[in-house]
Amino acid sequence: MSSFDFNPTGDTVAIHSRYGAILISDLNTDEYKYHMELSEAPSNSIIIR
Amino acid sequence: MTNESPTLIAWSSFADNNITVAELKTRYLYSNFRGARIPRGTLNFRPSFNFLISGCWTIVKEIPNTKLLVSLNHNYSESAKMEIFDLSQKTVKRIDSFDRVLGGKRKLLLEFARKTLSLVLLFLSKPFLLSLIHGIILETGFGDVTYNCRRGLLGAISVEKETAYHLYHVGYSSQKNNYCVKLLKKSKWQPQFDAGDGG
């Protein structure tokens, strides 16, 4: 895992891996919501709203 | 370190994790103290002068609306440690020091010992070999920390293939007249994290 961020309400977390995957999951339940694979691994990622 | 104009700045050194806090305008050295430290490993060569060789990375982050600083010390392939400091007084006080999270070689060694025992029973079965291969990359990485003000949630320290992050709650205890940081859970590693590494 390279970096991660919580959304302002504190119920969602965005995590990106060093392999270039960004994953959104539920902070309370750890339930997987969504992920996307990038062609290039990002330096960091944040939730902006 | 308020919502208004910042007055203090803090930074941490690489391997020794010395944290310095200084006043922005006057450059007055407000405080200097040791952040979270990882004992020198015996399983790896780790000279302290170069983080690129040692694999050490330190992070210092303010917890907004408090006078707390989070200090992280990550040894990429070995372990990570977190400590919380209270800057409300002139003398900086460590309010919490969490157990070192093991990853990498140390974890691998423990896993290896455990699984070697299993080996006798399993006769080199495929699941055993696969889990051993996964054990090789239990890294704690260079680390990151994030905080949610509304819920007082602090996230830090990942262990690759095992824990996405450790989730803590930062709250104020009026009984103790101090902040209290409690580990809530270890968020599970999602298989989708491994997208792109062939795993």
gemmi code that builds the backbone of each chain (N, CA, C; Angstrom):
import gemmi

chains = {
    "A": [
        ("MET", (0.843, -1.182, 0.000), (0.000, 0.000, 0.000), (0.886, 1.243, 0.000)),
        ("SER", (0.578, 2.173, -0.892), (1.405, 3.376, -0.990), (0.838, 4.531, -0.174)),
        ("SER", (-0.446, 4.816, -0.360), (-1.030, 5.884, 0.455), (-2.536, 5.668, 0.547)),
        ("PHE", (-3.164, 6.370, 1.471), (-4.599, 6.235, 1.608), (-5.188, 7.493, 2.235)),
        ("ASP", (-6.520, 7.600, 2.120), (-7.197, 8.799, 2.604), (-8.633, 8.447, 2.980)),
        ("PHE", (-9.158, 9.112, 4.011), (-10.561, 8.963, 4.387), (-11.353, 10.109, 3.757)),
        ("ASN", (-12.629, 9.859, 3.475), (-13.455, 10.965, 2.997), (-13.884, 11.824, 4.196)),
        ("PRO", (-14.410, 13.044, 3.960), (-14.709, 13.958, 5.069), (-15.677, 13.406, 6.106)),
        ("THR", (-16.635, 12.577, 5.670), (-17.584, 12.045, 6.653), (-17.021, 10.828, 7.392)),
        ("GLY", (-15.924, 10.314, 6.939), (-15.267, 9.226, 7.654), (-15.946, 7.887, 7.495)),
        ("ASP", (-16.531, 7.637, 6.321), (-17.130, 6.320, 6.112), (-16.569, 5.599, 4.891)),
        ("THR", (-15.687, 6.254, 4.190), (-15.097, 5.637, 3.002), (-13.586, 5.855, 3.016)),
        ("VAL", (-12.866, 4.861, 2.532), (-11.413, 4.989, 2.454), (-10.953, 4.683, 1.030)),
        ("ALA", (-10.037, 5.493, 0.550), (-9.405, 5.236, -0.756), (-7.968, 4.830, -0.507)),
        ("ILE", (-7.586, 3.729, -1.092), (-6.223, 3.215, -0.902), (-5.616, 2.981, -2.272)),
        ("HIS", (-4.384, 3.350, -2.447), (-3.750, 2.934, -3.694), (-2.510, 2.115, -3.409)),
        ("SER", (-2.338, 1.112, -4.219), (-1.221, 0.189, -4.036), (-0.057, 0.630, -4.903)),
        ("ARG", (1.090, 0.118, -4.597), (2.278, 0.490, -5.376), (2.235, -0.089, -6.783)),
        ("TYR", (1.285, -0.990, -7.016), (1.165, -1.578, -8.349), (0.243, -0.759, -9.249)),
        ("GLY", (-0.384, 0.281, -8.689), (-1.215, 1.137, -9.514), (-2.700, 0.871, -9.387)),
        ("ALA", (-3.119, 0.149, -8.367), (-4.543, -0.084, -8.150), (-5.060, 0.903, -7.107)),
        ("ILE", (-6.218, 1.513, -7.399), (-6.878, 2.366, -6.409), (-8.161, 1.669, -5.997)),
        ("LEU", (-8.334, 1.531, -4.717), (-9.473, 0.775, -4.213), (-10.270, 1.617, -3.227)),
        ("ILE", (-11.590, 1.581, -3.389), (-12.489, 2.281, -2.467), (-13.204, 1.225, -1.639)),
        ("SER", (-13.174, 1.390, -0.330), (-13.882, 0.441, 0.519), (-14.564, 1.168, 1.673)),
        ("ASP", (-15.489, 0.455, 2.320), (-16.244, 1.010, 3.432), (-15.379, 0.977, 4.694)),
        ("LEU", (-15.273, 2.111, 5.329), (-14.395, 2.215, 6.501), (-14.924, 1.394, 7.682)),
        ("ASN", (-16.251, 1.313, 7.785), (-16.844, 0.621, 8.935), (-16.829, -0.898, 8.769)),
        ("THR", (-17.105, -1.335, 7.555), (-17.284, -2.779, 7.353), (-16.149, -3.431, 6.567)),
        ("ASP", (-15.252, -2.631, 6.029), (-14.180, -3.131, 5.144), (-14.723, -3.663, 3.824)),
        ("GLU", (-16.005, -3.425, 3.581), (-16.619, -3.961, 2.365), (-16.042, -3.288, 1.116)),
        ("TYR", (-15.676, -4.114, 0.182), (-15.142, -3.618, -1.086), (-16.232, -2.881, -1.858)),
        ("LYS", (-15.899, -1.699, -2.404), (-16.892, -0.963, -3.184), (-16.503, -0.872, -4.653)),
        ("TYR", (-15.255, -0.556, -4.894), (-14.873, -0.239, -6.262), (-13.353, -0.243, -6.355)),
        ("HIS", (-12.846, -0.615, -7.511), (-11.410, -0.413, -7.703), (-11.109, -0.156, -9.162)),
        ("MET", (-10.012, 0.498, -9.409), (-9.579, 0.728, -10.785), (-8.073, 0.526, -10.873)),
        ("GLU", (-7.650, 0.053, -12.033), (-6.225, -0.164, -12.258), (-5.703, 0.934, -13.165)),
        ("LEU", (-4.643, 1.572, -12.742), (-4.053, 2.643, -13.535), (-2.861, 2.101, -14.316)),
        ("SER", (-2.613, 2.741, -15.423), (-1.473, 2.283, -16.232), (-0.146, 2.629, -15.562)),
        ("GLU", (-0.192, 3.654, -14.715), (1.020, 4.060, -14.016), (0.701, 4.200, -12.528)),
        ("ALA", (1.567, 3.672, -11.664), (1.317, 3.762, -10.223), (1.372, 5.225, -9.786)),
        ("PRO", (0.302, 5.717, -9.090), (0.306, 7.115, -8.659), (1.219, 7.333, -7.458)),
        ("SER", (1.607, 8.574, -7.266), (2.427, 8.910, -6.107), (1.567, 8.950, -4.846)),
        ("ASN", (0.396, 9.560, -4.971), (-0.550, 9.499, -3.862), (-1.953, 9.753, -4.391)),
        ("SER", (-2.951, 9.510, -3.553), (-4.327, 9.740, -3.974), (-5.109, 10.232, -2.778)),
        ("ILE", (-6.088, 11.119, -3.023), (-6.939, 11.618, -1.945), (-8.389, 11.618, -2.407)),
        ("ILE", (-9.292, 11.538, -1.444), (-10.716, 11.688, -1.757), (-11.033, 13.168, -1.669)),
        ("ILE", (-11.603, 13.745, -2.722), (-11.864, 15.183, -2.675), (-13.325, 15.519, -2.394)),
        ("ARG", (-14.216, 14.594, -2.474), (-15.575, 14.834, -1.977), (-16.378, 13.545, -1.942)),
    ],
    "B": [
        ("MET", (-0.151, 25.451, 13.772), (-0.849, 24.212, 14.062), (-2.281, 24.463, 14.521)),
        ("THR", (-2.872, 25.486, 13.927), (-4.275, 25.767, 14.180), (-4.970, 25.894, 12.840)),
        ("ASN", (-6.263, 26.228, 12.864), (-6.979, 26.432, 11.619), (-6.625, 27.780, 10.989)),
        ("GLU", (-6.013, 28.660, 11.798), (-5.630, 29.967, 11.278), (-4.225, 29.866, 10.688)),
        ("SER", (-3.526, 30.996, 10.671), (-2.177, 30.969, 10.110), (-1.291, 30.029, 10.921)),
        ("PRO", (-0.558, 29.183, 10.224), (0.304, 28.260, 10.965), (1.414, 29.019, 11.685)),
        ("THR", (1.747, 28.547, 12.856), (2.805, 29.201, 13.628), (3.989, 28.269, 13.868)),
        ("LEU", (3.727, 26.977, 13.804), (4.790, 26.007, 14.072), (4.996, 25.093, 12.871)),
        ("ILE", (6.206, 24.634, 12.731), (6.484, 23.628, 11.708), (7.261, 22.492, 12.366)),
        ("ALA", (6.962, 21.260, 11.931), (7.645, 20.097, 12.512), (8.221, 19.252, 11.391)),
        ("TRP", (9.373, 18.661, 11.643), (9.940, 17.725, 10.677), (10.674, 16.623, 11.418)),
        ("SER", (10.883, 15.514, 10.709), (11.553, 14.368, 11.335), (12.737, 13.939, 10.485)),
        ("SER", (13.778, 13.462, 11.159), (14.957, 12.972, 10.440), (14.728, 11.533, 10.009)),
        ("PHE", (15.548, 11.049, 9.100), (15.331, 9.722, 8.527), (15.451, 8.577, 9.541)),
        ("ALA", (16.628, 8.095, 9.732), (16.771, 6.845, 10.473), (16.547, 7.011, 11.971)),
        ("ASP", (17.048, 8.088, 12.552), (16.935, 8.257, 13.999), (15.594, 8.837, 14.416)),
        ("ASN", (14.871, 9.379, 13.465), (13.555, 9.955, 13.715), (13.572, 10.999, 14.830)),
        ("ASN", (14.512, 11.903, 14.755), (14.489, 13.049, 15.665), (13.493, 14.065, 15.123)),
        ("ILE", (12.556, 14.465, 15.974), (11.523, 15.404, 15.549), (11.857, 16.798, 16.072)),
        ("THR", (11.831, 17.744, 15.166), (12.099, 19.131, 15.546), (10.839, 19.951, 15.289)),
        ("VAL", (10.489, 20.769, 16.253), (9.363, 21.693, 16.099), (9.915, 23.106, 16.256)),
        ("ALA", (9.619, 23.957, 15.295), (10.155, 25.320, 15.336), (9.047, 26.321, 15.032)),
        ("GLU", (9.203, 27.516, 15.545), (8.265, 28.590, 15.231), (8.599, 29.138, 13.860)),
        ("LEU", (7.560, 29.315, 13.057), (7.779, 29.712, 11.666), (8.400, 31.107, 11.533)),
        ("LYS", (7.831, 32.062, 12.244), (8.283, 33.442, 12.052), (9.650, 33.705, 12.668)),
        ("THR", (9.785, 33.220, 13.905), (11.014, 33.562, 14.632), (12.126, 32.534, 14.422)),
        ("ARG", (11.768, 31.380, 13.872), (12.688, 30.251, 13.716), (13.182, 29.729, 15.070)),
        ("TYR", (12.460, 30.091, 16.090), (12.809, 29.629, 17.440), (12.557, 28.132, 17.538)),
        ("LEU", (13.542, 27.427, 18.084), (13.422, 25.975, 18.228), (12.483, 25.671, 19.391)),
        ("TYR", (11.272, 25.314, 19.036), (10.241, 25.092, 20.049), (10.511, 23.808, 20.828)),
        ("SER", (10.859, 22.757, 20.104), (11.121, 21.488, 20.782), (11.896, 20.532, 19.877)),
        ("ASN", (12.605, 19.624, 20.505), (13.329, 18.587, 19.771), (13.264, 17.309, 20.587)),
        ("PHE", (12.761, 16.267, 19.986), (12.601, 15.025, 20.741), (12.652, 13.833, 19.794)),
        ("ARG", (12.794, 12.653, 20.378), (12.871, 11.435, 19.572), (11.479, 10.906, 19.279)),
        ("GLY", (11.216, 10.669, 18.004), (9.940, 10.087, 17.607), (9.975, 8.574, 17.754)),
        ("ALA", (9.029, 7.927, 17.107), (8.943, 6.459, 17.187), (10.233, 5.844, 16.656)),
        ("ARG", (10.725, 4.858, 17.357), (11.990, 4.248, 16.958), (11.822, 2.740, 16.807)),
        ("ILE", (12.525, 2.226, 15.827), (12.544, 0.784, 15.598), (13.912, 0.277, 16.035)),
        ("PRO", (13.950, -0.746, 16.888), (15.245, -1.291, 17.289), (16.028, -1.753, 16.075)),
        ("ARG", (17.330, -1.568, 16.146), (18.166, -2.010, 15.034), (17.950, -3.499, 14.780)),
        ("GLY", (17.660, -3.820, 13.547), (17.392, -5.204, 13.199), (18.646, -6.055, 13.241)),
        ("THR", (18.455, -7.288, 13.520), (19.578, -8.215, 13.516), (19.553, -9.065, 12.258)),
        ("LEU", (18.445, -8.942, 11.534), (18.304, -9.803, 10.365), (18.659, -9.089, 9.068)),
        ("ASN", (18.916, -7.791, 9.182), (19.263, -7.082, 7.954), (20.365, -6.066, 8.210)),
        ("PHE", (21.066, -5.738, 7.161), (22.093, -4.730, 7.233), (21.429, -3.376, 7.066)),
        ("ARG", (21.597, -2.485, 8.042), (20.848, -1.234, 7.989), (21.694, -0.059, 8.479)),
        ("PRO", (22.599, 0.418, 7.656), (23.339, 1.609, 8.060), (22.390, 2.794, 8.168)),
        ("SER", (22.661, 3.702, 9.089), (21.693, 4.748, 9.399), (21.841, 5.989, 8.522)),
        ("PHE", (22.878, 6.064, 7.712), (23.115, 7.333, 7.034), (22.317, 7.504, 5.753)),
        ("ASN", (21.736, 6.474, 5.255), (21.065, 6.614, 3.966), (19.782, 5.803, 3.954)),
        ("PHE", (18.641, 6.525, 3.865), (17.363, 5.816, 3.926), (17.151, 4.918, 2.723)),
        ("LEU", (17.825, 5.268, 1.606), (17.648, 4.458, 0.404), (18.254, 3.066, 0.588)),
        ("ILE", (19.325, 3.017, 1.368), (19.955, 1.728, 1.648), (19.244, 1.062, 2.811)),
        ("SER", (18.956, 1.869, 3.842), (18.398, 1.279, 5.057), (16.935, 0.913, 4.884)),
        ("GLY", (16.235, 1.584, 3.961), (14.815, 1.313, 3.800), (13.989, 1.960, 4.889)),
        ("CYS", (14.574, 2.925, 5.617), (13.864, 3.598, 6.704), (13.162, 4.849, 6.203)),
        ("TRP", (11.977, 5.084, 6.742), (11.238, 6.273, 6.376), (10.472, 6.729, 7.604)),
        ("THR", (10.508, 8.028, 7.864), (9.775, 8.526, 9.026), (8.728, 9.543, 8.562)),
        ("ILE", (7.658, 9.608, 9.311), (6.562, 10.528, 8.996), (6.141, 11.216, 10.289)),
        ("VAL", (5.893, 12.503, 10.209), (5.300, 13.212, 11.343), (4.082, 13.966, 10.823)),
        ("LYS", (2.980, 13.854, 11.552), (1.740, 14.492, 11.088), (0.960, 15.019, 12.283)),
        ("GLU", (0.416, 16.209, 12.122), (-0.413, 16.785, 13.171), (-1.812, 16.176, 13.136)),
        ("ILE", (-2.400, 15.985, 14.298), (-3.819, 15.630, 14.347), (-4.575, 16.940, 14.524)),
        ("PRO", (-5.353, 17.350, 13.519), (-6.006, 18.661, 13.559), (-6.893, 18.835, 14.791)),
        ("ASN", (-7.002, 20.062, 15.242), (-7.825, 20.438, 16.392), (-7.357, 19.828, 17.711)),
        ("THR", (-6.171, 19.300, 17.718), (-5.561, 18.823, 18.962), (-4.145, 19.393, 18.974)),
        ("LYS", (-3.447, 19.105, 20.004), (-2.026, 19.466, 20.028), (-1.197, 18.193, 19.918)),
        ("LEU", (-1.709, 17.253, 19.168), (-1.039, 15.958, 19.073), (-0.274, 15.816, 17.769)),
        ("LEU", (0.840, 15.107, 17.863), (1.620, 14.762, 16.679), (1.719, 13.247, 16.582)),
        ("VAL", (1.527, 12.734, 15.382), (1.719, 11.307, 15.130), (3.112, 11.126, 14.549)),
        ("SER", (3.853, 10.205, 15.098), (5.188, 9.899, 14.584), (5.224, 8.447, 14.120)),
        ("LEU", (5.632, 8.269, 12.872), (5.732, 6.914, 12.320), (7.167, 6.639, 11.896)),
        ("ASN", (7.599, 5.424, 12.125), (8.915, 5.003, 11.661), (8.728, 3.682, 10.921)),
        ("HIS", (9.000, 3.715, 9.638), (8.813, 2.521, 8.815), (10.157, 2.005, 8.332)),
        ("ASN", (10.397, 0.754, 8.565), (11.492, 0.085, 7.879), (10.830, -0.766, 6.815)),
        ("TYR", (11.068, -0.409, 5.585), (10.287, -0.919, 4.455), (10.012, -2.417, 4.515)),
        ("SER", (11.077, -3.186, 4.736), (10.923, -4.638, 4.600), (10.833, -5.344, 5.943)),
        ("GLU", (10.804, -4.558, 7.032), (10.902, -5.234, 8.325), (9.723, -4.964, 9.263)),
        ("SER", (9.516, -3.705, 9.611), (8.499, -3.405, 10.614), (8.164, -1.912, 10.612)),
        ("ALA", (7.164, -1.562, 11.410), (6.772, -0.152, 11.533), (6.318, 0.104, 12.958)),
        ("LYS", (6.509, 1.335, 13.396), (6.106, 1.687, 14.766), (5.475, 3.077, 14.779)),
        ("MET", (4.456, 3.237, 15.636), (3.775, 4.527, 15.739), (3.742, 4.999, 17.192)),
        ("GLU", (3.974, 6.288, 17.365), (3.848, 6.903, 18.681), (3.112, 8.227, 18.543)),
        ("ILE", (2.413, 8.622, 19.616), (1.658, 9.876, 19.617), (2.237, 10.792, 20.699)),
        ("PHE", (2.441, 12.049, 20.326), (3.030, 13.009, 21.258), (2.088, 14.184, 21.485)),
        ("ASP", (2.096, 14.665, 22.709), (1.284, 15.816, 23.094), (2.179, 17.054, 23.161)),
        ("LEU", (1.844, 18.049, 22.351), (2.654, 19.260, 22.303), (2.010, 20.427, 23.046)),
        ("SER", (0.999, 20.132, 23.847), (0.280, 21.219, 24.511), (1.135, 21.906, 25.575)),
        ("GLN", (2.083, 21.175, 26.111), (2.990, 21.758, 27.091), (4.348, 21.994, 26.450)),
        ("LYS", (5.107, 22.800, 27.100), (6.447, 23.093, 26.596), (7.293, 21.805, 26.526)),
        ("THR", (7.129, 20.968, 27.535), (7.808, 19.671, 27.513), (6.927, 18.673, 26.786)),
        ("VAL", (7.439, 18.171, 25.693), (6.647, 17.243, 24.876), (6.482, 15.913, 25.605)),
        ("LYS", (5.245, 15.430, 25.579), (4.941, 14.215, 26.329), (4.466, 13.126, 25.371)),
        ("ARG", (5.046, 11.933, 25.489), (4.573, 10.802, 24.685), (3.333, 10.258, 25.351)),
        ("ILE", (2.217, 10.267, 24.646), (0.987, 9.784, 25.296), (0.651, 8.349, 24.897)),
        ("ASP", (1.160, 7.904, 23.766), (0.900, 6.518, 23.377), (2.048, 5.980, 22.537)),
        ("SER", (2.391, 4.735, 22.793), (3.401, 4.048, 21.999), (2.848, 2.672, 21.670)),
        ("PHE", (2.660, 2.426, 20.418), (2.004, 1.183, 20.024), (3.025, 0.104, 19.692)),
        ("ASP", (2.622, -1.123, 19.868), (3.513, -2.247, 19.570), (3.998, -2.162, 18.136)),
        ("ARG", (5.239, -2.521, 17.954), (5.799, -2.525, 16.618), (5.053, -3.544, 15.758)),
        ("VAL", (4.677, -3.117, 14.564), (4.000, -4.017, 13.629), (5.058, -4.692, 12.780)),
        ("LEU", (5.093, -5.999, 12.853), (6.115, -6.732, 12.115), (5.683, -7.024, 10.691)),
        ("GLY", (6.645, -6.958, 9.812), (6.417, -7.340, 8.420), (7.688, -7.970, 7.914)),
        ("GLY", (7.750, -8.205, 6.651), (8.980, -8.603, 5.993), (9.690, -9.786, 6.604)),
        ("LYS", (10.991, -9.618, 6.807), (11.841, -10.741, 7.150), (11.491, -11.366, 8.498)),
        ("ARG", (11.203, -10.494, 9.488), (10.892, -11.050, 10.803), (9.622, -11.887, 10.750)),
        ("LYS", (8.621, -11.301, 10.094), (7.361, -12.022, 9.979), (7.574, -13.310, 9.181)),
        ("LEU", (8.384, -13.178, 8.165), (8.662, -14.330, 7.323), (9.310, -15.445, 8.121)),
        ("LEU", (10.224, -15.061, 8.999), (10.936, -16.057, 9.795), (9.971, -16.806, 10.711)),
        ("LEU", (9.075, -16.036, 11.342), (8.085, -16.662, 12.215), (7.147, -17.552, 11.408)),
        ("GLU", (6.734, -17.012, 10.255), (5.866, -17.795, 9.383), (6.572, -19.055, 8.920)),
        ("PHE", (7.841, -18.905, 8.622), (8.610, -20.035, 8.111), (8.695, -21.142, 9.160)),
        ("ALA", (8.957, -20.737, 10.403), (9.065, -21.726, 11.477), (7.745, -22.483, 11.643)),
        ("ARG", (6.669, -21.689, 11.588), (5.346, -22.297, 11.756), (5.018, -23.232, 10.595)),
        ("LYS", (5.351, -22.754, 9.415), (4.974, -23.523, 8.238), (5.905, -24.701, 7.979)),
        ("THR", (7.113, -24.616, 8.497), (8.007, -25.762, 8.369), (7.431, -26.952, 9.126)),
        ("LEU", (6.817, -26.615, 10.251), (6.162, -27.661, 11.036), (5.004, -28.264, 10.233)),
        ("SER", (4.303, -27.363, 9.577), (3.177, -27.841, 8.755), (3.675, -28.686, 7.588)),
        ("LEU", (4.883, -28.361, 7.179), (5.464, -29.040, 6.018), (5.531, -30.541, 6.220)),
        ("VAL", (5.883, -30.915, 7.421), (5.992, -32.339, 7.726), (4.654, -33.022, 7.505)),
        ("LEU", (3.607, -32.315, 7.858), (2.274, -32.904, 7.739), (1.726, -32.808, 6.319)),
        ("LEU", (2.063, -31.729, 5.682), (1.439, -31.491, 4.374), (2.251, -32.029, 3.197)),
        ("PHE", (3.476, -32.437, 3.448), (4.333, -33.004, 2.391), (4.412, -32.106, 1.159)),
        ("LEU", (4.749, -30.839, 1.433), (4.954, -29.893, 0.349), (3.739, -29.753, -0.589)),
        ("SER", (2.599, -29.595, 0.016), (1.398, -29.429, -0.803), (1.405, -28.052, -1.476)),
        ("LYS", (0.608, -27.878, -2.482), (0.554, -26.618, -3.236), (0.125, -25.426, -2.363)),
        ("PRO", (-0.922, -25.568, -1.506), (-1.297, -24.417, -0.672), (-0.158, -23.931, 0.215)),
        ("PHE", (0.628, -24.876, 0.710), (1.754, -24.483, 1.559), (2.758, -23.634, 0.784)),
        ("LEU", (3.113, -24.092, -0.403), (4.094, -23.359, -1.206), (3.583, -21.968, -1.572)),
        ("LEU", (2.300, -21.869, -1.900), (1.730, -20.572, -2.266), (1.741, -19.607, -1.087)),
        ("SER", (1.397, -20.122, 0.102), (1.365, -19.236, 1.263), (2.771, -18.820, 1.660)),
        ("LEU", (3.745, -19.683, 1.424), (5.134, -19.336, 1.722), (5.612, -18.223, 0.789)),
        ("ILE", (5.241, -18.332, -0.474), (5.618, -17.293, -1.437), (4.995, -15.957, -1.044)),
        ("HIS", (3.727, -15.975, -0.611), (3.073, -14.740, -0.183), (3.761, -14.149, 1.037)),
        ("GLY", (4.294, -15.019, 1.909), (4.957, -14.554, 3.122), (6.185, -13.738, 2.846)),
        ("ILE", (6.802, -13.940, 1.692), (8.036, -13.236, 1.366), (7.795, -11.744, 1.205)),
        ("ILE", (6.598, -11.343, 0.846), (6.366, -9.927, 0.583), (5.408, -9.292, 1.595)),
        ("LEU", (5.610, -9.611, 2.861), (4.824, -8.976, 3.917), (5.511, -7.681, 4.351)),
        ("GLU", (5.517, -6.704, 3.477), (6.237, -5.477, 3.768), (5.353, -4.463, 4.480)),
        ("THR", (5.995, -3.631, 5.295), (5.251, -2.532, 5.917), (5.388, -1.262, 5.091)),
        ("GLY", (6.277, -1.268, 4.103), (6.393, -0.155, 3.163), (6.929, 1.121, 3.802)),
        ("PHE", (6.810, 2.213, 3.054), (7.281, 3.500, 3.560), (6.208, 4.202, 4.396)),
        ("GLY", (5.005, 3.719, 4.318), (3.967, 4.174, 5.227), (3.235, 5.434, 4.822)),
        ("ASP", (2.098, 5.617, 5.443), (1.288, 6.806, 5.261), (0.374, 6.902, 6.476)),
        ("VAL", (-0.136, 8.076, 6.727), (-1.064, 8.265, 7.844), (-2.138, 9.244, 7.395)),
        ("THR", (-3.363, 8.969, 7.792), (-4.452, 9.886, 7.460), (-5.401, 9.990, 8.653)),
        ("TYR", (-6.147, 11.093, 8.709), (-6.984, 11.354, 9.885), (-8.314, 11.961, 9.457)),
        ("ASN", (-9.378, 11.511, 10.088), (-10.701, 12.086, 9.855), (-11.151, 12.825, 11.109)),
        ("CYS", (-11.278, 14.146, 10.977), (-11.606, 14.992, 12.137), (-12.981, 14.676, 12.708)),
        ("ARG", (-13.931, 14.483, 11.820), (-15.307, 14.337, 12.271), (-15.481, 13.135, 13.210)),
        ("ARG", (-14.832, 12.051, 12.873), (-14.985, 10.844, 13.689), (-13.776, 10.541, 14.562)),
        ("GLY", (-12.743, 11.351, 14.441), (-11.538, 11.112, 15.241), (-10.849, 9.821, 14.873)),
        ("LEU", (-10.884, 9.487, 13.589), (-10.297, 8.223, 13.143), (-8.926, 8.456, 12.519)),
        ("LEU", (-7.998, 7.643, 12.936), (-6.628, 7.742, 12.450), (-6.261, 6.414, 11.778)),
        ("GLY", (-5.745, 6.505, 10.570), (-5.323, 5.287, 9.860), (-3.830, 5.324, 9.618)),
        ("ALA", (-3.168, 4.192, 9.830), (-1.718, 4.130, 9.616), (-1.281, 2.661, 9.516)),
        ("ILE", (-0.141, 2.455, 8.986), (0.608, 1.183, 8.966), (-0.116, 0.051, 8.222)),
        ("SER", (0.428, -0.226, 7.069), (-0.069, -1.329, 6.257), (0.931, -2.479, 6.309)),
        ("VAL", (0.423, -3.679, 6.241), (1.296, -4.851, 6.096), (0.844, -5.565, 4.835)),
        ("GLU", (1.696, -5.523, 3.827), (1.300, -6.016, 2.517), (0.809, -7.450, 2.581)),
        ("LYS", (-0.262, -7.693, 1.870), (-0.917, -9.005, 1.773), (-1.650, -9.409, 3.050)),
        ("GLU", (-1.662, -8.538, 4.047), (-2.252, -8.941, 5.314), (-3.221, -7.891, 5.871)),
        ("THR", (-2.721, -6.677, 6.105), (-3.528, -5.626, 6.718), (-3.441, -4.368, 5.858)),
        ("ALA", (-4.593, -3.866, 5.396), (-4.591, -2.657, 4.553), (-4.114, -1.453, 5.364)),
        ("TYR", (-4.641, -1.329, 6.587), (-4.230, -0.256, 7.494), (-4.727, -0.596, 8.894)),
        ("HIS", (-4.094, 0.007, 9.880), (-4.568, -0.092, 11.256), (-5.440, 1.139, 11.518)),
        ("LEU", (-6.605, 0.922, 12.088), (-7.528, 2.030, 12.343), (-7.589, 2.321, 13.845)),
        ("TYR", (-7.331, 3.576, 14.211), (-7.314, 3.990, 15.613), (-8.382, 5.066, 15.850)),
        ("HIS", (-8.822, 5.165, 17.075), (-9.705, 6.274, 17.461), (-8.954, 7.200, 18.406)),
        ("VAL", (-9.015, 8.489, 18.088), (-8.381, 9.497, 18.936), (-9.487, 10.247, 19.667)),
        ("GLY", (-9.511, 10.134, 20.974), (-10.557, 10.797, 21.751), (-9.983, 11.451, 22.991)),
        ("TYR", (-10.765, 12.377, 23.520), (-10.308, 13.070, 24.723), (-10.987, 12.464, 25.934)),
        ("SER", (-10.192, 12.087, 26.904), (-10.733, 11.529, 28.132), (-10.740, 12.616, 29.198)),
        ("SER", (-11.947, 13.054, 29.576), (-12.024, 14.111, 30.593), (-11.608, 13.589, 31.969)),
        ("GLN", (-11.772, 12.268, 32.168), (-11.349, 11.687, 33.452), (-9.833, 11.761, 33.612)),
        ("LYS", (-9.146, 11.397, 32.507), (-7.679, 11.418, 32.553), (-7.124, 12.792, 32.192)),
        ("ASN", (-8.030, 13.654, 31.722), (-7.611, 14.990, 31.296), (-6.527, 14.899, 30.227)),
        ("ASN", (-6.719, 13.938, 29.337), (-5.708, 13.731, 28.304), (-6.347, 13.026, 27.101)),
        ("TYR", (-5.629, 13.018, 26.008), (-6.097, 12.292, 24.833), (-5.800, 10.806, 24.979)),
        ("CYS", (-6.652, 10.023, 24.359), (-6.502, 8.577, 24.430), (-6.617, 8.020, 23.007)),
        ("VAL", (-5.670, 7.213, 22.609), (-5.676, 6.644, 21.260), (-5.817, 5.128, 21.381)),
        ("LYS", (-6.833, 4.615, 20.715), (-7.148, 3.188, 20.865), (-7.214, 2.512, 19.500)),
        ("LEU", (-6.609, 1.342, 19.401), (-6.687, 0.572, 18.154), (-8.085, -0.014, 18.012)),
        ("LEU", (-8.767, 0.324, 16.905), (-10.109, -0.194, 16.677), (-10.083, -1.509, 15.920)),
        ("LYS", (-9.287, -1.538, 14.854), (-9.250, -2.760, 14.053), (-8.092, -2.737, 13.069)),
        ("LYS", (-7.818, -3.906, 12.535), (-6.893, -4.032, 11.417), (-7.745, -4.320, 10.190)),
        ("SER", (-7.744, -3.367, 9.276), (-8.575, -3.535, 8.086), (-7.984, -4.615, 7.184)),
        ("LYS", (-8.848, -5.465, 6.691), (-8.349, -6.613, 5.928), (-7.782, -6.193, 4.573)),
        ("TRP", (-6.831, -6.926, 4.130), (-6.218, -6.716, 2.813), (-7.170, -7.223, 1.741)),
        ("GLN", (-7.493, -6.351, 0.798), (-8.407, -6.755, -0.275), (-7.612, -7.347, -1.436)),
        ("PRO", (-8.098, -8.430, -2.035), (-7.359, -9.048, -3.138), (-7.166, -8.106, -4.319)),
        ("GLN", (-8.066, -7.108, -4.460), (-7.949, -6.172, -5.589), (-6.728, -5.254, -5.468)),
        ("PHE", (-6.146, -5.147, -4.260), (-4.926, -4.353, -4.100), (-3.805, -4.903, -4.977)),
        ("ASP", (-3.858, -6.201, -5.181), (-2.748, -6.859, -5.873), (-2.842, -6.740, -7.392)),
        ("ALA", (-3.879, -6.051, -7.862), (-4.025, -5.870, -9.308), (-2.771, -5.181, -9.860)),
        ("GLY", (-2.200, -5.782, -10.860), (-1.020, -5.174, -11.475), (0.269, -5.868, -11.112)),
        ("ASP", (0.258, -6.649, -10.015), (1.507, -7.342, -9.657), (1.467, -8.805, -10.060)),
        ("GLY", (0.387, -9.161, -10.723), (0.254, -10.549, -11.152), (-0.272, -11.443, -10.057)),
        ("GLY", (-0.628, -10.837, -8.880), (-1.091, -11.638, -7.766), (-2.583, -11.717, -7.679)),
    ],
}
model = gemmi.Model(1)
for chain_id, residues in chains.items():
    chain = gemmi.Chain(chain_id)
    for i, (resn, *xyz) in enumerate(residues, 1):
        res = gemmi.Residue()
        res.name, res.seqid = resn, gemmi.SeqId(i, " ")
        for name, pos in zip(("N", "CA", "C"), xyz):
            atom = gemmi.Atom()
            atom.name, atom.element = name, gemmi.Element(name[0])
            atom.pos, atom.b_iso = gemmi.Position(*pos), 0.0
            res.add_atom(atom)
        chain.add_residue(res)
    model.add_chain(chain)
structure = gemmi.Structure()
structure.add_model(model)
structure.setup_entities()
